[in-house]
Amino acid sequence: MTYGPEVRERLERDAKEIIGRYPRPRSALLPMLHLVQSVEGHVTEDGIEFCAEQLGITPAQVTGVATFYTQYKHAPVGEFHVGVCINTLCAVMGGDQIWNELSEHAGVGHDEATPDGKVSLERIECNAACDFAPVMMVNWEFFDNMTPEKAKQLVDDLRSGKQVLPSRGPESLATWKEASRVLAGFPDGRAGEGVQAGPESLRGLKLAQERGWEAPRTDVDRERPEEPVKAEEIAEPPQEPGKPMGGKAKPGSQEGRNK
């Protein structure tokens, strides 16, 4: 493993804090992957080995998770990673056109970075902001109601070093590495900055207030599942395919129904 002593010491300290949040060490794998990604900008072999070592699992198990989720990158991306939503609503509203024109303008494709390393592009399947379609993101911050022209200007501004502000969220953009560290569970203190919800998202609430609508009362007498599950009730995962899980089956689970 090629991490320098200072980096290694910091990673071990942060990993200990992350792992301490979970009843089983291996449950910390997702934030751990964000942590190692915050060091080099993508998940490297060193990062995979570090996660495996800290969590007591194999590098193959870490790799299986890291290659499943698209937020983990396996090659360097830009300082500002730009995602263009091309899922149904954004596509209908112009997302496909934005992607085509922006990709041609920047000269890069999906998960590719510009030669200066400033910007990379990604086709996003959903940004979970359909009320602002078509939507883009930069390091997971929202840019709403985009057009091809606005998208190209955004990328040009990012590459030239101009300050760019998201439509909603903090008053400055974090870098890709900084955003990865936040996703690992280390807040940067900017979660409450800027606009938190746009008018489109608040329209339903405003209508409810104007018309006196209220949510139905909760039926406190209805039967509820046995929640929350205590740490000691969590069974260790099987170590090999086909091996049954030990412990008591959680009510409502597939294993419980099978029994």
C-alpha positions as CSV (number, residue, x, y, z in Angstrom):
1,M,0.0,0.0,0.0
2,T,1.5,3.3,-1.1
3,Y,-0.3,5.8,1.2
4,G,2.3,8.1,2.8
5,P,2.6,8.0,6.7
6,E,0.6,11.2,7.2
7,V,-2.2,10.2,4.8
8,R,-2.3,6.8,6.3
9,E,-2.5,8.1,9.8
10,R,-5.4,10.5,8.9
11,L,-7.3,7.7,7.1
12,E,-7.0,5.3,10.0
13,R,-8.2,8.0,12.4
14,D,-11.2,8.8,10.2
15,A,-11.9,5.2,9.5
16,K,-12.1,4.5,13.2
17,E,-14.7,7.2,13.6
18,I,-16.8,5.9,10.7
19,I,-16.7,2.3,11.8
20,G,-17.7,3.3,15.3
21,R,-21.1,4.5,14.0
22,Y,-22.2,1.0,13.0
23,P,-23.0,-2.2,15.0
24,R,-20.9,-4.3,12.5
25,P,-17.7,-3.0,11.0
26,R,-18.6,-4.1,7.4
27,S,-21.7,-1.9,7.5
28,A,-19.3,1.1,7.2
29,L,-18.1,0.1,3.7
30,L,-20.1,2.7,1.8
31,P,-18.8,5.8,3.7
32,M,-15.4,4.2,3.8
33,L,-15.3,4.1,0.0
34,H,-16.2,7.8,-0.1
35,L,-13.4,8.4,2.4
36,V,-10.7,6.8,0.3
37,Q,-12.1,8.5,-2.8
38,S,-11.6,11.9,-1.1
39,V,-7.9,11.2,-1.1
40,E,-7.1,10.6,-4.7
41,G,-10.4,11.5,-6.4
42,H,-11.3,7.9,-7.3
43,V,-11.3,4.5,-5.7
44,T,-7.8,3.0,-6.2
45,E,-6.4,-0.4,-5.5
46,D,-4.8,1.2,-2.4
47,G,-8.2,2.4,-1.3
48,I,-9.8,-1.0,-1.8
49,E,-7.0,-2.7,0.2
50,F,-7.3,-0.1,3.0
51,C,-11.1,-0.6,3.3
52,A,-10.7,-4.4,3.3
53,E,-8.1,-4.3,6.0
54,Q,-10.0,-1.9,8.2
55,L,-13.3,-3.8,7.9
56,G,-12.0,-7.3,8.1
57,I,-13.3,-8.4,4.7
58,T,-11.6,-9.3,1.4
59,P,-10.6,-6.9,-1.4
60,A,-13.0,-8.8,-3.7
61,Q,-15.9,-8.0,-1.4
62,V,-14.9,-4.3,-1.4
63,T,-14.5,-4.3,-5.2
64,G,-18.0,-5.9,-5.6
65,V,-19.6,-3.0,-3.8
66,A,-17.4,-0.3,-5.3
67,T,-18.2,-1.4,-8.9
68,F,-21.9,-1.6,-8.2
69,Y,-22.5,2.1,-7.3
70,T,-21.9,4.8,-9.8
71,Q,-20.8,7.4,-7.3
72,Y,-17.6,5.5,-6.9
73,K,-15.2,6.3,-9.7
74,H,-12.4,4.0,-10.9
75,A,-10.5,6.5,-12.9
76,P,-9.7,10.2,-12.2
77,V,-12.6,12.6,-12.8
78,G,-12.5,16.4,-12.9
79,E,-12.2,18.8,-10.0
80,F,-15.8,19.6,-10.9
81,H,-17.8,16.5,-11.9
82,V,-20.9,17.6,-13.9
83,G,-23.9,15.3,-14.1
84,V,-26.6,15.7,-16.7
85,C,-29.9,14.0,-15.9
86,I,-31.2,12.0,-18.9
87,N,-34.0,10.1,-17.2
88,T,-37.6,10.3,-18.4
89,L,-38.8,13.7,-17.3
90,C,-35.5,15.5,-17.8
91,A,-35.1,13.8,-21.1
92,V,-38.5,15.0,-22.3
93,M,-37.7,18.5,-21.1
94,G,-34.5,18.6,-23.0
95,G,-31.9,16.6,-21.0
96,D,-30.8,14.5,-24.0
97,Q,-30.2,17.6,-26.1
98,I,-28.3,19.2,-23.2
99,W,-26.1,16.1,-22.9
100,N,-25.4,15.9,-26.7
101,E,-24.5,19.6,-27.0
102,L,-22.5,19.7,-23.8
103,S,-20.5,16.6,-24.6
104,E,-19.6,17.9,-28.0
105,H,-18.8,21.3,-26.6
106,A,-16.5,20.0,-23.9
107,G,-15.0,17.3,-26.1
108,V,-15.5,14.5,-23.5
109,G,-18.0,11.7,-23.0
110,H,-19.5,9.8,-20.0
111,D,-17.1,9.7,-17.0
112,E,-14.4,11.4,-19.0
113,A,-12.4,14.5,-17.9
114,T,-11.2,17.5,-19.9
115,P,-7.4,17.6,-20.6
116,D,-7.0,20.3,-18.0
117,G,-8.6,18.1,-15.3
118,K,-11.1,20.8,-14.4
119,V,-14.3,19.2,-15.5
120,S,-15.7,15.7,-16.2
121,L,-19.2,14.7,-17.4
122,E,-21.6,12.0,-16.5
123,R,-25.0,10.8,-17.7
124,I,-27.1,10.6,-14.6
125,E,-30.2,8.3,-14.5
126,C,-32.0,10.5,-12.0
127,N,-31.1,13.5,-9.9
128,A,-34.3,13.3,-7.8
129,A,-35.3,16.8,-8.7
130,C,-38.0,16.3,-11.4
131,D,-39.8,19.5,-10.4
132,F,-36.9,21.5,-11.7
133,A,-36.3,19.5,-15.0
134,P,-34.0,19.5,-16.8
135,V,-31.5,19.3,-14.0
136,M,-27.7,19.1,-13.8
137,M,-25.4,18.7,-10.8
138,V,-21.9,19.8,-10.1
139,N,-20.3,17.7,-7.3
140,W,-23.9,16.8,-6.3
141,E,-25.1,20.4,-6.0
142,F,-28.2,21.3,-8.0
143,F,-28.4,23.5,-11.1
144,D,-32.1,23.7,-12.1
145,N,-34.1,24.5,-15.2
146,M,-31.1,24.1,-17.5
147,T,-30.7,24.7,-21.3
148,P,-27.9,23.7,-23.6
149,E,-26.7,27.3,-23.6
150,K,-26.7,27.6,-19.8
151,A,-25.0,24.2,-19.5
152,K,-22.1,25.1,-21.9
153,Q,-21.7,28.4,-20.1
154,L,-21.5,26.6,-16.8
155,V,-18.8,24.3,-17.9
156,D,-16.8,27.2,-19.5
157,D,-17.0,29.1,-16.2
158,L,-15.9,26.1,-14.2
159,R,-12.9,25.6,-16.5
160,S,-11.9,29.3,-16.3
161,G,-12.0,29.4,-12.5
162,K,-15.1,31.7,-12.2
163,Q,-17.2,31.4,-9.1
164,V,-20.3,29.4,-9.8
165,L,-23.2,29.1,-7.4
166,P,-25.8,26.2,-7.4
167,S,-29.5,27.0,-7.7
168,R,-30.1,25.6,-4.3
169,G,-27.6,24.8,-1.5
170,P,-24.3,26.2,-0.3
171,E,-22.9,29.6,-1.3
172,S,-19.8,28.0,-2.9
173,L,-19.0,24.7,-4.6
174,A,-16.9,22.1,-3.0
175,T,-14.4,20.3,-5.1
176,W,-15.0,16.6,-6.0
177,K,-12.6,15.4,-3.2
178,E,-14.2,17.7,-0.7
179,A,-17.7,16.5,-1.6
180,S,-16.5,12.9,-1.2
181,R,-15.3,13.6,2.3
182,V,-18.7,15.1,3.1
183,L,-20.4,11.9,1.8
184,A,-18.1,9.9,4.1
185,G,-19.8,11.6,7.0
186,F,-17.6,14.6,7.8
187,P,-19.8,17.7,7.3
188,D,-18.2,20.9,6.0
189,G,-20.6,23.2,7.9
190,R,-22.3,24.5,4.8
191,A,-25.5,22.4,4.8
192,G,-27.7,25.3,5.9
193,E,-26.4,27.8,3.4
194,G,-28.3,29.3,0.5
195,V,-31.8,28.3,-0.8
196,Q,-32.9,25.1,0.8
197,A,-36.1,24.5,-1.3
198,G,-37.3,26.2,-4.4
199,P,-40.9,27.3,-5.0
200,E,-41.7,24.3,-7.2
201,S,-40.9,22.0,-4.2
202,L,-43.0,24.1,-1.8
203,R,-46.1,24.4,-4.0
204,G,-47.9,21.5,-2.4
205,L,-47.2,22.8,1.1
206,K,-48.5,26.3,0.1
207,L,-51.7,24.8,-1.4
208,A,-52.3,22.8,1.8
209,Q,-51.9,25.9,3.9
210,E,-54.2,27.9,1.7
211,R,-56.9,25.2,1.7
212,G,-56.6,24.1,5.3
213,W,-55.5,20.5,4.4
214,E,-54.0,18.4,7.1
215,A,-52.4,15.0,7.1
216,P,-54.5,12.2,8.6
217,R,-53.9,11.3,12.2
218,T,-51.7,8.3,12.9
219,D,-53.6,5.2,14.1
220,V,-51.6,4.7,17.3
221,D,-53.4,1.4,18.1
222,R,-52.5,-0.5,14.9
223,E,-50.1,-3.4,15.1
224,R,-46.5,-2.4,14.3
225,P,-43.5,-4.5,13.4
226,E,-40.8,-5.1,15.9
227,E,-38.6,-2.1,15.4
228,P,-35.9,-1.0,15.8
229,V,-33.8,-4.1,15.5
230,K,-31.2,-4.3,18.2
231,A,-27.5,-4.7,17.3
232,E,-27.3,-8.1,18.9
233,E,-30.2,-9.3,16.7
234,I,-28.3,-8.6,13.5
235,A,-27.0,-11.9,12.1
236,E,-23.6,-12.2,10.7
237,P,-23.7,-12.4,6.8
238,P,-23.0,-15.8,5.3
239,Q,-19.3,-16.4,4.4
240,E,-20.1,-18.4,1.3
241,P,-22.9,-18.7,-1.2
242,G,-25.8,-20.8,0.0
243,K,-24.9,-20.8,3.6
244,P,-28.0,-19.9,5.7
245,M,-27.9,-16.9,8.0
246,G,-27.9,-17.6,11.7
247,G,-29.9,-15.8,14.3
248,K,-33.6,-15.1,14.5
249,A,-35.3,-14.1,11.3
250,K,-36.7,-10.5,11.3
251,P,-40.5,-10.5,11.1
252,G,-41.6,-9.7,7.5
253,S,-38.4,-10.8,5.9
254,Q,-38.2,-13.3,3.1
255,E,-36.3,-15.7,5.4
256,G,-39.1,-15.3,8.0
257,R,-41.8,-16.0,5.4
258,N,-39.9,-19.1,4.2
259,K,-39.8,-20.5,7.7
